[in-house]
Amino acid sequence: MDNNTAMNVNEKLPLKVKLAYGLSGYSSFITWTIFSAYGLYFFTDIVGISAAFAGAMISLGTVWDAISDPLVGSISDGIKSEKGRRRPLIIGVAIPFALISILLFTNFGFSEQVSKVYFVVVIILYYTAQTVLDISCSALGSEMTIDYDERSTLATLKNFFAMVVVMAYSPFLLLTEFFGQFFENSDYGWSCTLAVYMAVALVCIFIIWKTTKGYERHHDSTVDNKLDKATIKQIIKNKSVIIVMILFAVGVIGMTCSNSLMVYYFTYYVQLNSAQIATAFLVLGIASCIASLIVDVIIKKTSKRIAWVITLLESAIVVILFVGFIIGPGDLGKVCVFVALVSLGTAAVYQVPWAMIPDTVDVNELSTGKRTDGVIFGLIAFIQKCAGALSISICGVMLTVIGYSAEAVQTAETLSSLKWLYVCGCGGIFGIIAIVGLIYPLSKKRHDDVIKAINDRKEGKDVNLAEFKDLLITKKG
């Protein structure tokens, strides 16, 4: 976009373009969701790596992922191509992403020490490819429109297809067992299952790349956005960015804790078999798809801030009540009610922040005069993934502390500790971060004010940044 072109706050996108962009929810989240839910379990119960080392191994990869996020964002911001800044990266990383995702769940039967080295390398490669795909797709959405509600719709559709992932991977364990029967080493059933999901992901990526052509509008091609101290200092002065970082990071800690512990909780505490777990995840997937639409309605009827508070608080109460006091061994029906009710918060954890972030990019443009979509998305993803790494590492250590062993029958004390670890690690955190969301300052009205100020400055009018002291950290006097 030309630096002098005024922004249209009512800029709408064709439905097919919005739907195509929404598919990035599947392609970006499919491996990540499966890895979050089954990665720790795969390493401990299939490969035979200790829970503590497996948690540390995953955390190492996540830390690398976090470090690479702002770097990839900065690189993509600086790309100058007639095909756009994000789309070449999206299509270029597609096949490597799919192949590495399959290797991530392939157990070649190496010795424990060799397996540790192998999976550390593959985890690093996976998170590198994941970063390129996810940051490019996220930043692309920010540049397609600056309309407040359209951005919410893009985030909703992306999250909707991310929730489709939950529904799609509900028969995951059943598929691993099905494919495993065709191999002498049944562990290859995991590899085949990932191959199926990756085939769908490749189709989605191609549709995104093809359909969004010509819609990468809002970027300043005259500015070379570099990731340096000056840029970071400017972003830190953006209050809305800092608050979104906090909300997203802590929300992800609770969500990652839930993803990591859920399969253990269902398998050992509730004593569900593979088919019953598949049923629970199917209900969660269907409910999450519906929940993503409900969250969008709440956003448009109230605000992104209120949507965050309502949904996270509701999920906190549900986790505390159901996991702490209602669900018992064999209670599949209650588990299904639980996952259906908690889906509202799990949908909001990603949907609401991704809807907030593009608005914070506009605030940063008001402050600095340039758009740094990729850098901001990368920095927020950096904080988010550091939080996820911390959460996974803590979960791995805590499983060891409470006495969990994949090779032994779990004691009553271990099962009780597992339950309360879930309650505190997920329900407690959701409750805290719901309240913190009340301080988010960027309403629809304030966002319209920001866009008006940006347009005024492009028309040569004076803009007083002191009028935006609720959004920016400005020098006194």
NURO-831749 format. One record per residue (C-alpha): x, y, z; residue in three letters. Coordinates in steps of 0.25 Angstrom, whole numbers, plus 5000, padded with zeros to 4 digits. Example, Ala and Ser with C-alpha at 12.3 -4.5 7.8 and 13.67 -1.06 7.14 Angstrom:
NURO-831749
504949825031ALA
505549965029SER
end
This chain:
NURO-831749
500050005000MET
500550144997ASP
500950215009ASN
500050335005ASN
498850255002THR
497650275012ALA
497150155019MET
495650115018ASN
495150065032VAL
493949995025ASN
494749915015GLU
494049785013LYS
494649655007LEU
493949554997PRO
493349435005LEU
494249334997LYS
495549405001VAL
495149405016LYS
494849265015LEU
496149235008ALA
496849305018TYR
496149235029GLY
496749105024LEU
498049155030SER
497449115044GLY
497548965039TYR
498948975032SER
499549055044SER
498948975055PHE
498848835051ILE
500248785055THR
500348885066TRP
498948835072THR
499348685071ILE
500748705076PHE
500148785088SER
499148675091ALA
499948555088TYR
501448595087GLY
501748575102LEU
500948445102TYR
501648395089PHE
503048415094PHE
502748355108THR
501848235104ASP
502248205090ILE
503748245089VAL
504048215103GLY
504648345107ILE
504548395122SER
503448505124ALA
504448605130ALA
505348595118PHE
504248595108ALA
503648715114GLY
505048785113ALA
505248745099MET
503848795095ILE
504148925102SER
505548945095LEU
504848935082GLY
503749035086THR
504849135091VAL
505549125078TRP
504149145071ASP
503949265080ALA
505349325076ILE
505049305061SER
503749365061ASP
504149515062PRO
505349485052LEU
504349415042VAL
503449535044GLY
504549635041SER
505049565029ILE
503549555023SER
503349705026ASP
504549735017GLY
504249645005ILE
503949724993LYS
503249634982SER
502149654972GLU
501549534978LYS
501449604992GLY
502249585005ARG
501549465012ARG
500949385000ARG
502349334995PRO
502749285009LEU
501449215011ILE
501549134998ILE
503049114999GLY
502949045013VAL
501748955010ALA
502448825006ILE
503648835016PRO
502548865027PHE
501748745023ALA
502948645022LEU
503548695036ILE
502248675043SER
502148535038ILE
503648515044LEU
503248575057LEU
502348455060PHE
503248345054THR
503848245063ASN
504948175056PHE
505248085068GLY
506648155071PHE
507248135085SER
506848235095GLU
508048325094GLN
507948325078VAL
506448355079SER
506648475088LYS
507648535078VAL
506748505066TYR
505548565072PHE
506248685077VAL
506748715063VAL
505348685057VAL
504648775067ILE
505548885063ILE
505248865049LEU
503748855051TYR
503748985059TYR
504549055049THR
503549015038ALA
502349045047GLN
502849185050THR
503049225035VAL
501549165032LEU
500849225044ASP
501549365044ILE
501349385029SER
499849345030CYS
499649435042SER
500249555036ALA
499549535023LEU
498249545030GLY
498649675036SER
498949735023GLU
497749685016MET
496849795022THR
496849895033ILE
495349885036ASP
495149855051TYR
493949755049ASP
494549695036GLU
495849665044ARG
494949595055SER
494249515044THR
495649475038LEU
496049435052ALA
494749355055THR
494849275042LEU
496349245044LYS
495949195058ASN
494749125053PHE
495649035044PHE
496649025056ALA
495448965064MET
495148875052VAL
496548825055VAL
496048775068VAL
494848705062MET
495748645051ALA
496848585060TYR
495748525070SER
495948385064PRO
497448405064PHE
497848285073LEU
496848205066LEU
497548235053LEU
498948205059THR
498348065063GLU
497748045049PHE
498948085041PHE
499948015051GLY
499347875048GLN
499947875034PHE
501347895039PHE
502247795047GLU
502547925056ASN
501247975059SER
501848105063ASP
501848145048TYR
500348155050GLY
500648295056TRP
501448335043SER
500348295034CYS
499248365042THR
500048495041LEU
500248475026ALA
498748475024VAL
498548605032TYR
499748665024MET
499148635011ALA
497948715015VAL
498848825020ALA
499548835007LEU
498248854999VAL
497848965009CYS
499149035007ILE
499049034992PHE
497649094993ILE
498149205003ILE
499249244993TRP
498349244981LYS
497149314986THR
497849424994THR
498549474982LYS
498449624981GLY
497949644995TYR
499249675002GLU
498849825002ARG
499249895015HIS
500749895015HIS
501850005013ASP
502749955002SER
503650075004THR
504050035018VAL
505049935022ASP
504549875035ASN
505749825043LYS
505749755056LEU
506649845064ASP
506649915078LYS
505950035073ALA
504849955066THR
504649875079ILE
504650005088LYS
503650065079GLN
502749945080ILE
502849935095ILE
502250075096LYS
501050025090ASN
500149985103LYS
499149905095SER
500249815089VAL
500849795103ILE
499449755109ILE
499149655097VAL
500549595100MET
500149575114ILE
498749525111LEU
499249425100PHE
500449375108ALA
499649345121VAL
498449285113GLY
499449195105VAL
500049145118ILE
498649105123GLY
498249045109MET
499648965107THR
499448915121CYS
498048865117SER
498548805104ASN
499748735110SER
498948675122LEU
497648645116MET
498048515109VAL
498748465123TYR
497448505130TYR
496548435121PHE
497348315120THR
497748295135TYR
496848365144TYR
495548355136VAL
495948215130GLN
495448245116LEU
495848155105ASN
496348195091SER
494948195085ALA
494348275097GLN
495548375096ILE
495248395081ALA
493748415085THR
494148525095ALA
495048595085PHE
493948585074LEU
493048655084VAL
494048765087LEU
494348785072GLY
492848805069ILE
492648895081ALA
493948975078SER
493449005064CYS
492149055069ILE
492849135081ALA
493749205071SER
492449265064LEU
491849295078ILE
493149375081VAL
493049455069ASP
491649495072VAL
492049535086ILE
493149615080ILE
492249695071LYS
491149705081LYS
492049755092THR
493649765089SER
494849685088LYS
495149715103ARG
493849675108ILE
493849545100ALA
495149505106TRP
494649525120VAL
493349455118ILE
493849335111THR
495149305120LEU
494349325133LEU
493349225128GLU
494349125125SER
495049145138ALA
493849115146ILE
493548995137VAL
494948935139VAL
494948955154ILE
493548895156LEU
493548775146PHE
495048735147VAL
495148765162GLY
493748715167PHE
492848655157ILE
493548555147ILE
493948415152GLY
494548295146PRO
493748245134GLY
492848365133ASP
492848385118LEU
491548465118GLY
492048565128LYS
493348575120VAL
492648605108CYS
491848715115VAL
493148765121PHE
493848785108VAL
492648845101ALA
492548955112LEU
494048975113VAL
494148995098SER
493649145099LEU
494949185106GLY
495849095098THR
495349155085ALA
495549295091ALA
496949275095VAL
497449285081TYR
496249355074GLN
496149475082VAL
497649515083PRO
497849485068TRP
496649585066ALA
497349685075MET
498749685069ILE
498449745055PRO
497849865063ASP
499049885071THR
499849885058VAL
499050005054ASP
499350075068VAL
500850045065ASN
500750115051GLU
500150235058LEU
501250245067SER
502450215058THR
501850245044GLY
502150105038LYS
501549975038ARG
502249855045THR
501249745044ASP
502249635043GLY
503049685055VAL
501949705064ILE
501249565061PHE
502649505063GLY
502949575076LEU
501549535081ILE
501749395076ALA
503149395083PHE
502449425097ILE
501349325094GLN
502249215091LYS
503249245102CYS
502049225111ALA
501649095104GLY
503049045106ALA
503049075120LEU
501649015122SER
502048885115ILE
503348875123SER
502648895136ILE
501548785132CYS
502648685129GLY
503448715142VAL
502148715150MET
501748575144LEU
503048525149THR
502848595163VAL
501448535165ILE
502048395162GLY
501448365148TYR
502148255141SER
501748205127ALA
502248065131GLU
501448045144ALA
500048045149VAL
499748195154GLN
499548205169THR
498248265175ALA
499148375180GLU
499748405166THR
498348405160LEU
497848505170SER
499048595168SER
498848585153LEU
497348635155LYS
497748755163TRP
498948785154LEU
497948795143TYR
496948885152VAL
498048985156CYS
498848985143GLY
497649015134CYS
496449055142GLY
497249145152GLY
498049215141ILE
496849235132PHE
496149305144GLY
497349395146ILE
497549445132ILE
496049465130ALA
496149575140ILE
497449635135VAL
496649655121GLY
495849765127LEU
497049855125ILE
497149845110TYR
496849985105PRO
496649975090LEU
495149975087SER
494549995073LYS
494350145075LYS
495750165079ARG
496250075067HIS
495350165058ASP
496050285065ASP
497450225062VAL
497050205047ILE
496550345046LYS
497850405052ALA
498650325042ILE
497850375030ASN
497950515035ASP
499450505036ARG
499550455022LYS
498750575018GLU
499750665024GLY
498950695037LYS
499550705050ASP
499250585060VAL
499450605075ASN
499950465081LEU
499550515095ALA
498150495091GLU
498450345090PHE
499150335104LYS
498250215108ASP
498850135096LEU
500250185096LEU
501350215106ILE
501750355103THR
502750455109LYS
502250545120LYS
502350695117GLY
end
